[in-house]
């Protein structure tokens, strides 16, 4: 599935991440010292959207206090099971409490998505090739520039900027 | 958690694991009910109370409470993982893409970050393994979440493993 941003073609999706993540083609970070209004606007938009995961952790911790305080369990297997169970029950609560159009989601909506690039990787060479694509730095920076332009041109009023102090 | 959701989880877990069914022992004395065991487990999860503090409310022994916590999390993972921690299917992906397109990020599939969970009782011999930029041993949950707070992928472990698993998900999902 290809898509075009600002005249360039891209083949992979991406996640929003914060500053400690590497510059991969599949991760989009904010700019630490944005210069100019376009970049400041992108920065604001990226942080506004990336905040979702921070909110999720906050809600998870307030729902399951065991995750907030130091764990008293002795082995990693039980810790992992507790964390998985908490995440699963968190999702169940999200589904239970959200006001959602009933035909929008949360049913089995077809098969799992099938990746399109000859995945699963069988040989070592294929694996390395796929890793290269994911970790491609040039694509990362090109995608960032294109997203900056895209946000500035297509969605100029989506995220209000604070007045300069 | 609403009451009807609690009841639903309780009934499903009771049907899944025989341990939670209320039984008589050889002397004919009734054991603890499913309500007691699951309430004890959930109180530990949601309020973070110590194990021996649960008996004041639900009249359950310390070792039984621990046992039911362990069995409860295993049952929840076994029963509900296929639905509530599934990989996004086609409808999910389409929904996510449409939502994020509207927010100004075309082809964006979610936000990723890590959360540290301090581990007080980490065994001494593996303490170094679980330390990172935080000076105490922590285990890390790395998750991908969307706007409605749904968690799509969750990895759990120590530092080095996380980035590896991230790039694996990248392989299997981002290239759709």
Interface residues (C-beta under 8 A of the other chain):
Chain A: X1 X3 X5 X10 X11 X12 X13 X14 X15 X16 X17 X18 X21 X24 X26 X27 X28 X45 X49 X50 X51 X52 X53 X54 X55 X56 X57 X59 X60 X61 X63 X64 X65 X66 X67 X68 X69 X70 X71 X72 X73 X74 X76 X78 X79 X80 X81 X82 X83 X84 X85 X86 X87 X88 X89 X90 X91 X92 X93 X94 X95 X96 X97 X98 X104 X105 X107 X108 X109 X110 X111 X112 X113 X114 X115 X116 X117 X119 X120 X121 X130 X131 X133 X134 X135 X147 X150 X151 X154 X155 X158 X159
Chain B: X1 X2 X4 X5 X9 X44 X45 X46 X47 X48 X50 X69 X70 X72 X73 X74 X76 X77 X80 X81 X84 X85 X86 X87 X88 X89 X90 X91 X92 X93 X95 X97 X100 X103 X104 X105 X106 X107 X108 X109 X110 X111 X112 X113 X115 X117 X118 X119 X120 X121 X123 X136 X139 X141 X143 X144 X145 X146 X147 X148 X149 X150 X151 X154 X156 X157 X167 X170 X171 X172 X173 X174 X175 X176
